[in-house]
Amino acid sequence: MLTWSVLHKMRLTMKMTQHSCISSTSKLITEMYGGHIPVMVDTVVDVLDPTDSNIYVDMTFGAGAHESALALSKIYNPGQIMPYMGKFSSLPKIMADLNIEAESVDGFLFDVGASSMQFDTPERGFSLSKDGILDMRMDQGRENTVSAMDVVNNLEERDLTEILRKYGDEKKQNK
């Protein structure tokens, strides 16, 4: 699921309480994601170095983004976490709707690759080692999206060949 959340004026008292706050957040997220452990939490917090008045755009929420944001909003002050679901390309419009100018954002966090959550769940259709339908959509719940099975079964051979050549860096795409 491609989702993101604007973390507006995220309040983290750094240094003294950073690790206890982040530990509780990591534990909460780990429980919500069924054991997925966010491995770079401390590094991300160290790099972003948030303060009371910072604005961050976090585009890493995966499955259960709204539930995660609601749970996190209990840790932080009301109004600090505002969840939105959409494509990455929606970001400028949402920021404009919130009257947040790009220059006022202190940090952006993106995680744009597939994770073990996709590969370990056969229903997602990413796994090479587990049986499941060929889906490969990051957001299976969004309307009007095409699964990998739809692409393979409905495109002409020349179009599939071009996709494999252009996006898959496949040297033997014609075979």
N, C-alpha and C positions, 0 to 999 in steps of 0.2 A: 504494500500500500504506500503510494507516494504521498506523504503528508508533511506538513511543516507547522511550526508554531513560532510566533513572534514572542520572544521573552522580553517583555518591556520592563525596563528598570529592575532587572533581576537583582534581588537583594541577597548577597552572600557576604557576610563579614569574613574577609579573607584572613589568612594566616592562622589566627587562633581557632576559629571554628570551621575552617574550610573542610578538614578531613571528616569531622563528624557529620556535617551537613551533606557532603558528597557521599559519604558512606551510606547514610540513610536513603539518599536519592538512588544510589546504585542498587541497594538492596531492594527498594521498592520496584525499580525498573526490572531487575532480575526476576523478581517474583511474578511480575505482570507478563513478562515475555517467556515464561515457562522455562527458566533456567539460562536464558541468554545473558551472558556477562559482558557489559560494556567495558572493554579492556583499556580504553584510553581516557577515562573520565578525569583522572588526576592531571594528565598531560594537557587535556583540553582546558581545564580550569586554570592551570598554571599559565598557559599561553594567552588565554583571553583575559585573565586577571580581572574578573568583574568587580565593580563597586556598586554602591547604591544607585547611582544615576546612569549607569550604562544601559544601552539598548543592544540586544543581540537578536539575530535572526537564526533560529535553529531549525534546519531543514533535515533533521535526522530521525525524527519520530517514525517508527515503523508500524507494525501491527498494533492496533489498539491506541492510536495516537490520542484520541479524545479522552479515553480512560486514563492514559498516562498524564495528560495535561491536567485533568481534573484532580488526579491524585497528587501531582506535584503542586497544584495550586493550594493544597492544604498545608504544604510545607512553607510556601512563600506567601507574601501578602496578596490579598485580592487585587485583581487587575494586572498583576505582574506577568502572568502567563495567559496568552490568548491563542487558543488553538484554531487553526484553519486547515482545511484539506484542499489540495489542489495540485496542479502541475507546477513545476519549478518556474515555468514561464508566467505564472500568475503573480509572482512575487511583486513586480513593480505596481500592479493595480492594487493589490492588498495593502501595500505600504502607503500608496497614495490615499486609499480609503481611510487609513488610520492616521493620516497626516504625519507620516514618518518619512522624512527625506533621507535619501541614501547617505548623504554626508553626515547625518546624525547617528548612524549606526556604528557602534564600536566594534562589532565583530559579527562575522557570518560563519556558521558551521554547516558544512555539507558532508554527507556520506552517500555517495552516488553509486556504490557498487552493490552487487548481490552479497548476501551474508549467509551464514550457516542456517539462519531461519528459513531462507528460501530453499537451500539445497537439502535440508534435512526433512522437509515436509513434502511428501510425494504429491499431494494435491496441488502444490504450487507449480509443478511441471518443470522444475529446473534440474532435478536430480538425474545424474547419469547412472547412479547405483541403486535407485529404488524405483519400482514400477509406479507409474502415475500417468495421467493424461498430459499431453504436451501443451502446456499453457504459457508459462514464462512471462506472465504479466505481473508487474510490481503491484498494481492496484486492481485486483480481480473484481472488486465491487463497483468500480466506476462504469457507468453506462457507455455504450458505443465504443468499446475497446475491442481490439482484435487479438485473439490468442495466437500462439505460434502454430497450433494445429490448423487454425483458419488460414494462416499465411501459406503453410506447406500444402494444404489441400486445395486452395483456390487460386493461387497465382500461377501464371504461365511459367514454364520452365526457364525461359530467358530472363524473367523478372527475378526468379529465385537465384539463378546463376549470378545476376548482377548484385543482389543483396549479399550473397556469400563472398563475392569478390571485393565489394566495396567496404562492407562492415565486418566481415569475418576474416579478412586477410587470408582467404583460402586460395592457395595457388592452383589447386586441382578442382576448381568449382565447376568445370565442365564435365566431370566424370560422375 
